[in-house]
């Protein structure tokens, strides 16, 4: 960043000065210095005409403007300005993107739509237009901001599988180029879609790499990655480690930006899991205040649900119902599947038994024919528990067994344990995990690592091949041995052929 600034000061050509400002801003942004990055983009825009006629200058202008909006969105004092500037972005690319700058503008328009709470189908349309069949990454790089914005859009709008594919494409680009910080950004943005798909072990694998890279100097989204990593560890029941990950990223006092709002939300979830409901409630409210200061819908911090569960825990039914109803209205408005399932489940917990069961049935039905979602598993567990408490034990067994199977498949240990406990309470014998084991039970990451280990590669060689840490390789191999019911790699070849 300093060298780019020196180059800019030594140059007399306005367009070159604007280019150096763009590069400097991206360098600052990669360090997590979002406010300084936004100032650099502003300095670059000041060198150019407001409406350039030259195509190359227009491309540079559009990229500076798009990067400013993306970065300024993360800075509370600049969020209003970012939203104002993004209001006119769609018009220039209405006929379809012809330049990289226009693709970035479409992505920014999508981000604004998501943050304003526009329906998910509109956000998804903007995301697809911005992605432009992969041209957004093809004409940029994995170090650029475009693919990151589009991945966030698909995640916020609920198409988690699409988000994972795009982040995966960026990950392959980063590995091919040998860019560790770009790899960290890609694994970070793959982590949350994987978690929300109930692929907890895969999410932890991705986010662990982002965590390790942050120790080497990656700052771009290190605090957000810590927030998501902590959420995944909570699903494993590893609460002490979740707290360590969350608080080592940076001191968490007054929230500075949206990444800190995510961390507050994750800390609220952690306190709730630890049984500290009052503290969880206050943290959730703080997260909401920080996130929605200028962003109306911030889908990365689902604080209303956390506050609802906390209020129920300390028996404030009235406040819980108020928050749950508000979350339900918002979810139905945007139409994101996992949000609709989550809000209906939490609203059900505020109701008396007959209504609770019916609402939980409706929530579970939403996920019936949809791809796996963590919220679907939670809903099935709550439905089975409600039926069991209503003395409908036979009816409770089917949703509980489904929940146990789905949780086991993705490594959602806490939910798996609760589902099996509830199953036992119905008088059923929970299916043994060995019936769910075998190569088919391995996640894609576990299978890839297991195959390399079976062909004689050491953990370090596997880590270098896949651009992950040796610790990540060890983590996946432990899960693989457990699922295949073997003691070590000596029997991997035989076990993988079963």
C-alpha positions as CSV (number, residue, x, y, z in Angstrom):
1,X,0.0,0.0,0.0
2,X,2.8,2.4,0.8
3,X,4.6,1.7,-2.4
4,X,1.4,2.3,-4.4
5,X,1.0,5.6,-2.6
6,X,4.6,6.6,-3.4
7,X,4.0,5.7,-7.1
8,X,0.9,7.8,-7.2
9,X,2.7,10.8,-5.7
10,X,5.5,10.5,-8.2
11,X,3.1,10.3,-11.2
12,X,1.6,13.2,-13.2
13,X,-0.8,11.3,-15.4
14,X,-4.4,11.4,-13.8
15,X,-5.4,8.0,-15.1
16,X,-2.3,6.3,-13.8
17,X,-2.7,8.0,-10.5
18,X,-6.3,6.6,-10.4
19,X,-4.9,3.1,-11.1
20,X,-2.4,3.4,-8.3
21,X,-5.2,4.5,-6.0
22,X,-7.3,1.5,-7.0
23,X,-4.3,-0.9,-6.3
24,X,-3.6,0.9,-3.0
25,X,-7.2,0.6,-1.9
26,X,-7.3,-3.1,-2.6
27,X,-4.0,-3.6,-0.7
28,X,-5.6,-1.8,2.3
29,X,-8.8,-3.7,1.9
30,X,-6.9,-7.0,2.0
31,X,-5.5,-5.9,5.4
32,X,-9.0,-5.3,6.7
33,X,-8.4,-1.5,6.7
34,X,-11.7,-0.8,5.0
35,X,-12.0,2.9,5.9
36,X,-8.6,3.8,4.5
37,X,-9.3,1.7,1.5
38,X,-12.5,3.6,0.8
39,X,-10.6,6.9,1.0
40,X,-8.1,5.6,-1.5
41,X,-10.9,4.7,-4.0
42,X,-12.3,8.2,-3.5
43,X,-8.9,9.7,-4.3
44,X,-8.8,7.7,-7.5
45,X,-12.3,8.7,-8.5
46,X,-11.3,12.4,-8.0
47,X,-8.7,11.9,-10.8
48,X,-11.3,10.9,-13.4
49,X,-14.3,12.5,-15.1
50,X,-17.7,11.6,-13.5
51,X,-18.9,10.2,-16.8
52,X,-15.9,9.1,-18.9
53,X,-16.3,8.6,-22.6
54,X,-13.1,6.6,-23.1
55,X,-13.9,2.9,-22.6
56,X,-10.7,2.2,-20.7
57,X,-11.3,5.2,-18.4
58,X,-14.9,4.1,-17.9
59,X,-13.8,0.6,-16.9
60,X,-11.4,2.1,-14.3
61,X,-14.0,4.5,-13.0
62,X,-16.5,1.7,-12.6
63,X,-14.1,-0.5,-10.8
64,X,-13.1,2.3,-8.4
65,X,-16.8,3.1,-7.7
66,X,-17.7,-0.6,-7.2
67,X,-14.8,-1.2,-4.9
68,X,-15.7,1.9,-2.9
69,X,-19.3,0.7,-2.4
70,X,-18.2,-2.8,-1.4
71,X,-15.7,-1.5,1.1
72,X,-17.7,1.4,2.4
73,X,-20.6,-1.0,3.2
74,X,-18.4,-2.5,6.0
75,X,-17.7,0.9,7.6
76,X,-20.7,2.3,9.7
77,X,-19.9,5.9,9.0
78,X,-19.8,5.3,5.2
79,X,-22.7,2.8,4.9
80,X,-25.3,5.5,4.0
81,X,-23.0,6.9,1.3
82,X,-22.4,3.4,0.0
83,X,-26.1,2.8,-0.3
84,X,-26.8,6.1,-2.0
85,X,-24.1,5.5,-4.6
86,X,-25.3,2.0,-5.3
87,X,-28.8,3.3,-6.0
88,X,-27.9,4.2,-9.6
89,X,-25.8,1.2,-10.4
90,X,-28.4,-0.9,-12.1
91,X,-29.2,1.6,-14.8
92,X,-25.8,1.6,-16.5
93,X,-25.9,-2.2,-16.8
94,X,-29.6,-2.6,-17.5
95,X,-29.0,-4.0,-21.0
96,X,-26.6,-6.6,-19.7
97,X,-23.0,-6.3,-18.5
98,X,-20.4,-5.6,-21.2
99,X,-17.5,-4.7,-19.0
100,X,-16.0,-6.0,-15.7
101,X,-17.0,-2.7,-14.1
102,X,-20.6,-3.3,-15.1
103,X,-20.5,-6.8,-13.7
104,X,-19.2,-5.3,-10.5
105,X,-22.0,-2.7,-10.5
106,X,-24.6,-5.5,-10.9
107,X,-23.1,-7.3,-7.9
108,X,-23.2,-4.1,-5.9
109,X,-26.8,-3.5,-6.9
110,X,-27.6,-7.1,-5.7
111,X,-25.9,-6.4,-2.4
112,X,-27.9,-3.3,-1.9
113,X,-31.1,-5.2,-2.8
114,X,-30.2,-7.9,-0.3
115,X,-29.4,-5.4,2.5
116,X,-32.7,-3.6,1.7
117,X,-34.7,-6.8,2.1
118,X,-35.7,-7.2,-1.5
119,X,-37.2,-10.7,-2.4
120,X,-34.7,-13.4,-2.8
121,X,-35.6,-14.1,-6.4
122,X,-34.6,-10.6,-7.4
123,X,-31.3,-10.8,-5.6
124,X,-30.6,-14.2,-7.3
125,X,-31.3,-12.7,-10.7
126,X,-28.9,-9.9,-10.1
127,X,-26.3,-12.3,-8.8
128,X,-26.6,-14.5,-12.0
129,X,-26.3,-11.4,-14.2
130,X,-23.2,-10.2,-12.3
131,X,-21.6,-13.6,-12.5
132,X,-22.2,-13.6,-16.2
133,X,-21.6,-17.3,-16.7
134,X,-18.2,-17.0,-14.9
135,X,-16.9,-14.0,-16.8
136,X,-16.8,-12.1,-13.5
137,X,-14.0,-14.3,-12.3
138,X,-12.5,-14.9,-15.8
139,X,-12.0,-11.2,-16.3
140,X,-10.8,-10.7,-12.8
141,X,-9.0,-12.9,-10.4
142,X,-9.6,-14.7,-7.1
143,X,-8.0,-11.7,-5.4
144,X,-10.7,-9.4,-6.8
145,X,-13.9,-8.4,-5.1
146,X,-16.5,-9.4,-7.7
147,X,-16.7,-13.2,-7.0
148,X,-16.8,-12.5,-3.3
149,X,-19.9,-10.2,-3.7
150,X,-21.7,-12.8,-5.9
151,X,-20.9,-15.6,-3.4
152,X,-22.4,-13.4,-0.6
153,X,-25.5,-12.7,-2.7
154,X,-26.2,-16.4,-3.3
155,X,-25.6,-17.1,0.4
156,X,-27.9,-14.3,1.6
157,X,-30.6,-15.3,-0.9
158,X,-30.5,-18.9,0.2
159,X,-29.0,-20.7,-2.9
160,X,-26.2,-22.2,-0.8
161,X,-25.2,-24.8,-3.3
162,X,-24.6,-22.0,-6.0
163,X,-22.6,-20.0,-3.4
164,X,-20.4,-23.0,-2.7
165,X,-19.7,-23.6,-6.4
166,X,-18.7,-20.0,-7.1
167,X,-16.4,-19.9,-4.0
168,X,-15.0,-23.2,-5.1
169,X,-14.2,-21.8,-8.6
170,X,-12.3,-18.9,-6.9
171,X,-10.6,-21.4,-4.6
172,X,-9.3,-23.3,-7.6
173,X,-8.1,-20.1,-9.3
174,X,-6.3,-19.1,-6.1
175,X,-4.6,-22.5,-5.7
176,X,-3.5,-22.5,-9.3
177,X,-1.9,-19.1,-8.9
178,X,-0.4,-20.0,-5.5
179,X,-2.1,-17.1,-3.7
180,X,-2.6,-18.1,0.0
181,X,-4.6,-15.0,1.0
182,X,-7.0,-15.5,-1.9
183,X,-7.3,-19.2,-0.8
184,X,-8.2,-17.9,2.7
185,X,-10.9,-15.6,1.3
186,X,-12.4,-18.5,-0.8
187,X,-12.4,-20.9,2.1
188,X,-14.0,-18.3,4.3
189,X,-16.8,-17.7,1.9
190,X,-17.4,-21.4,1.4
191,X,-17.6,-22.0,5.1
192,X,-21.0,-20.5,5.9
193,X,-22.9,-22.1,2.9
194,X,-21.4,-25.4,4.0
195,X,-22.5,-24.9,7.6
196,X,-26.0,-23.9,6.7
197,X,-26.2,-27.0,4.5
198,X,-25.5,-29.0,7.7
199,X,-22.0,-30.0,6.3
200,X,-20.4,-29.0,9.6
201,X,-17.2,-31.0,9.2
202,X,-16.6,-29.5,5.8
203,X,-17.3,-26.0,7.1
204,X,-14.8,-26.4,9.9
205,X,-12.2,-27.7,7.4
206,X,-12.6,-24.6,5.3
207,X,-12.7,-22.1,8.2
208,X,-9.8,-23.7,9.9
209,X,-7.6,-22.9,6.9
210,X,-8.8,-19.3,7.0
211,X,-8.0,-19.1,10.7
212,X,-4.5,-20.5,10.1
213,X,-3.9,-18.0,7.3
214,X,-5.0,-15.1,9.5
215,X,-2.1,-16.0,11.7
216,X,0.2,-15.4,8.7
217,X,-1.2,-11.9,8.1
218,X,-4.5,-12.4,6.2
219,X,-6.8,-9.7,7.6
220,X,-9.4,-9.1,4.8
221,X,-12.2,-11.0,6.5
222,X,-10.5,-12.6,9.5
223,X,-13.0,-11.4,12.0
224,X,-15.9,-12.6,9.9
225,X,-14.2,-16.0,9.4
226,X,-13.7,-16.3,13.2
227,X,-17.4,-15.6,13.7
228,X,-18.4,-18.4,11.3
229,X,-15.8,-20.8,12.6
230,X,-17.2,-20.3,16.1
231,X,-20.7,-21.1,14.9
232,X,-19.5,-24.3,13.3
233,X,-17.7,-25.3,16.4
234,X,-20.8,-24.7,18.5
235,X,-22.6,-27.3,16.3
236,X,-19.8,-29.8,17.2
237,X,-20.2,-29.0,20.9
238,X,-16.7,-27.6,21.1
239,X,-17.6,-24.5,23.1
240,X,-14.2,-23.7,24.7
241,X,-12.6,-23.8,21.3
242,X,-15.3,-21.7,19.8
243,X,-14.7,-19.0,22.4
244,X,-10.9,-19.1,21.7
245,X,-11.4,-18.8,18.0
246,X,-13.9,-15.9,18.4
247,X,-11.9,-13.8,20.8
248,X,-8.4,-14.4,19.3
249,X,-9.3,-12.6,16.1
250,X,-9.3,-9.2,17.8
251,X,-10.6,-7.6,21.1
252,X,-14.4,-7.5,21.0
253,X,-15.6,-4.4,22.7
254,X,-17.8,-1.8,21.0
255,X,-18.6,-3.1,17.5
256,X,-16.6,-1.2,14.8
257,X,-18.2,-2.6,11.7
258,X,-20.3,-5.4,10.2
259,X,-17.6,-8.0,10.9
260,X,-17.8,-7.1,14.6
261,X,-21.6,-7.4,14.4
262,X,-21.1,-11.0,13.1
263,X,-18.8,-11.7,16.0
264,X,-21.3,-10.3,18.6
265,X,-24.0,-12.5,17.1
266,X,-21.7,-15.6,17.2
267,X,-20.8,-14.8,20.8
268,X,-24.5,-14.6,21.7
269,X,-25.0,-18.0,20.2
270,X,-22.1,-19.3,22.2
271,X,-23.4,-17.9,25.4
272,X,-26.8,-19.4,24.7
273,X,-25.1,-22.8,24.2
274,X,-23.3,-22.3,27.5
275,X,-26.6,-21.7,29.3
276,X,-26.0,-18.0,29.9
277,X,-29.3,-16.8,28.5
278,X,-29.4,-13.3,29.9
279,X,-26.0,-12.5,28.5
280,X,-26.9,-14.1,25.2
281,X,-30.0,-11.9,25.0
282,X,-28.0,-8.7,25.6
283,X,-25.3,-9.7,23.1
284,X,-27.9,-10.5,20.5
285,X,-29.6,-7.1,20.9
286,X,-26.2,-5.4,20.6
287,X,-25.4,-7.4,17.4
288,X,-28.7,-6.3,16.0
289,X,-28.2,-2.6,16.8
290,X,-24.7,-2.7,15.2
291,X,-25.8,-4.6,12.1
292,X,-29.0,-2.7,11.4
293,X,-27.7,0.7,12.1
294,X,-27.7,1.4,8.3
295,X,-28.4,-2.1,6.8
296,X,-32.0,-3.1,7.2
297,X,-31.5,-6.8,6.4
298,X,-28.2,-8.3,7.4
299,X,-28.6,-12.1,6.9
300,X,-25.1,-13.0,8.3
301,X,-26.2,-12.1,11.8
302,X,-29.5,-13.8,12.6
303,X,-29.8,-12.1,16.0
304,X,-33.6,-12.1,16.4
305,X,-33.6,-15.9,16.6
306,X,-30.9,-16.0,19.2
307,X,-32.7,-13.3,21.3
308,X,-36.0,-15.3,21.0
309,X,-34.4,-18.5,22.2
310,X,-32.6,-16.6,25.0
311,X,-35.9,-14.9,26.1
312,X,-37.6,-18.2,26.2
313,X,-34.8,-19.6,28.4
314,X,-35.4,-17.0,31.1
315,X,-39.2,-17.3,30.6
316,X,-40.0,-13.9,29.0
317,X,-42.6,-15.4,26.7
318,X,-44.0,-12.0,25.6
319,X,-40.7,-10.6,24.5
320,X,-39.8,-13.9,22.8
321,X,-43.0,-13.9,20.8
322,X,-42.5,-10.3,19.8
323,X,-39.1,-11.0,18.4
324,X,-40.1,-14.3,16.8
325,X,-43.1,-12.7,15.0
326,X,-40.9,-9.9,13.7
327,X,-38.3,-12.5,12.4
328,X,-41.1,-14.5,10.8
329,X,-42.5,-11.5,9.0
330,X,-39.1,-10.5,7.7
331,X,-38.3,-14.1,6.5
332,X,-41.6,-14.4,4.7
333,X,-41.0,-11.1,3.0
334,X,-37.6,-12.0,1.6
335,X,-38.6,-15.7,1.0
336,X,-35.2,-17.3,1.8
337,X,-35.8,-21.0,2.7
338,X,-33.5,-21.5,5.7
339,X,-34.8,-18.2,7.2
340,X,-38.4,-19.2,6.8
341,X,-37.7,-22.6,8.4
342,X,-35.7,-21.0,11.2
343,X,-38.3,-18.3,12.0
344,X,-41.3,-20.7,11.9
345,X,-39.4,-23.1,14.3
346,X,-38.7,-20.3,16.8
347,X,-42.2,-18.9,16.5
348,X,-43.5,-22.4,17.3
349,X,-41.5,-22.6,20.5
350,X,-43.5,-19.5,21.7
351,X,-46.8,-21.3,21.3
352,X,-48.8,-23.8,23.3
353,X,-48.4,-27.5,22.5
354,X,-51.2,-28.1,19.9
355,X,-50.2,-25.0,17.9
356,X,-46.6,-25.6,18.4
357,X,-46.8,-29.1,16.8
358,X,-48.7,-27.8,13.8
359,X,-46.3,-24.9,13.2
360,X,-43.3,-27.2,13.5
361,X,-44.9,-29.6,11.0
362,X,-45.3,-26.7,8.6
363,X,-41.7,-25.6,9.1
364,X,-40.4,-29.2,8.6
365,X,-42.6,-29.5,5.4
366,X,-40.7,-26.5,3.9
367,X,-37.5,-28.5,4.0
368,X,-39.1,-31.8,2.9
369,X,-38.2,-31.7,-0.8
370,X,-35.4,-29.1,-0.5
371,X,-31.6,-29.7,-0.2
372,X,-30.3,-30.4,3.3
373,X,-30.3,-27.5,5.7
374,X,-29.1,-27.2,9.3
375,X,-32.4,-25.4,10.1
376,X,-34.4,-28.4,8.8
377,X,-32.5,-30.7,11.2
378,X,-33.2,-28.4,14.1
379,X,-36.9,-28.3,13.2
380,X,-37.2,-32.0,12.9
381,X,-35.6,-32.4,16.4
382,X,-38.0,-29.9,17.9
383,X,-41.0,-31.5,16.2
384,X,-40.0,-34.9,17.5
385,X,-39.4,-33.5,21.0
386,X,-42.8,-31.8,21.0
387,X,-44.6,-35.0,19.8
388,X,-42.8,-37.0,22.4
389,X,-43.8,-34.6,25.2
390,X,-47.4,-34.8,23.9
391,X,-47.2,-38.5,24.4
392,X,-47.2,-39.2,20.6
393,X,-44.1,-41.3,20.9
394,X,-44.6,-43.4,17.7
395,X,-45.2,-40.3,15.6
396,X,-42.1,-38.7,17.2
397,X,-39.7,-41.4,16.0
398,X,-39.7,-40.7,12.3
399,X,-38.7,-37.0,12.4
400,X,-36.1,-37.7,15.1
401,X,-34.5,-40.6,13.2
402,X,-34.4,-38.4,10.1
403,X,-32.8,-35.6,12.1
404,X,-30.2,-38.0,13.6
405,X,-29.3,-39.4,10.2
406,X,-28.9,-35.9,8.6
407,X,-26.9,-34.6,11.6
408,X,-24.6,-37.6,11.5
409,X,-23.9,-37.3,7.8
410,X,-22.6,-33.8,8.1
411,X,-21.0,-33.9,11.5
412,X,-23.6,-31.9,13.4
413,X,-22.7,-33.6,16.7
414,X,-24.8,-31.5,19.1
415,X,-28.0,-32.0,17.1
416,X,-27.1,-35.7,16.5
417,X,-26.8,-36.3,20.3
418,X,-30.0,-34.5,21.1
419,X,-31.9,-36.4,18.4
420,X,-30.7,-39.7,19.7
421,X,-31.5,-38.7,23.3
422,X,-35.1,-37.8,22.3
423,X,-35.3,-41.1,20.3
424,X,-34.3,-43.1,23.3
425,X,-37.0,-41.2,25.4
426,X,-39.7,-42.4,22.9
427,X,-38.7,-46.0,23.7
428,X,-37.1,-46.6,20.3
429,X,-33.7,-48.0,19.8
430,X,-31.8,-45.4,17.7
431,X,-30.2,-46.9,14.6
432,X,-26.6,-47.7,15.1
433,X,-24.2,-45.3,13.3
434,X,-22.4,-48.3,11.7
435,X,-25.4,-48.6,9.4
436,X,-24.7,-45.1,8.2
437,X,-21.0,-45.6,7.9
438,X,-18.9,-46.7,4.9
439,X,-17.5,-44.7,2.0
440,X,-20.9,-43.2,1.2
441,X,-20.9,-41.4,4.5
442,X,-17.7,-39.5,3.8
443,X,-18.0,-35.8,2.9
444,X,-16.2,-34.7,-0.3
445,X,-13.3,-33.3,1.7
446,X,-12.9,-36.5,3.7
447,X,-13.1,-38.6,0.6
448,X,-10.4,-36.5,-1.2
449,X,-8.0,-36.6,1.7
450,X,-8.7,-40.3,2.4
451,X,-7.9,-41.3,-1.3
452,X,-4.6,-39.4,-1.1
453,X,-3.7,-41.0,2.2
454,X,-4.6,-44.4,0.8
455,X,-2.1,-44.0,-2.1
456,X,0.7,-43.3,0.3
457,X,0.8,-39.5,0.6
458,X,1.9,-38.2,4.0
459,X,-0.2,-35.6,5.9
460,X,2.2,-32.9,4.9
461,X,2.1,-33.9,1.2
462,X,-1.7,-34.0,1.3
463,X,-1.7,-30.5,2.9
464,X,0.6,-29.1,0.2
465,X,-1.4,-30.8,-2.6
466,X,-4.8,-29.4,-1.4
467,X,-3.4,-26.1,-0.1
468,X,-4.7,-26.8,3.4
469,X,-3.0,-27.2,6.8
470,X,-1.6,-30.5,8.2
471,X,-4.0,-30.0,11.1
472,X,-6.9,-29.9,8.7
473,X,-5.7,-33.2,7.1
474,X,-5.5,-34.8,10.6
475,X,-9.0,-33.6,11.4
476,X,-10.6,-35.1,8.3
477,X,-8.6,-38.4,8.7
478,X,-9.9,-38.8,12.3
479,X,-13.5,-38.4,11.1
480,X,-12.8,-40.8,8.2
481,X,-11.4,-43.5,10.5
482,X,-14.5,-43.1,12.8
483,X,-17.0,-43.4,9.9
484,X,-15.2,-46.3,8.3
485,X,-14.6,-47.9,11.7
486,X,-10.9,-48.4,11.2
487,X,-7.9,-47.5,13.4
488,X,-5.6,-46.0,10.8
489,X,-4.5,-45.5,7.2
490,X,-3.2,-49.0,6.9
491,X,-6.8,-50.2,6.2
492,X,-7.9,-47.2,4.1
493,X,-7.6,-48.9,0.7
494,X,-9.7,-51.9,1.8
495,X,-12.3,-49.7,3.5
496,X,-12.7,-47.3,0.6
497,X,-13.5,-50.2,-1.7
498,X,-16.4,-51.5,0.4
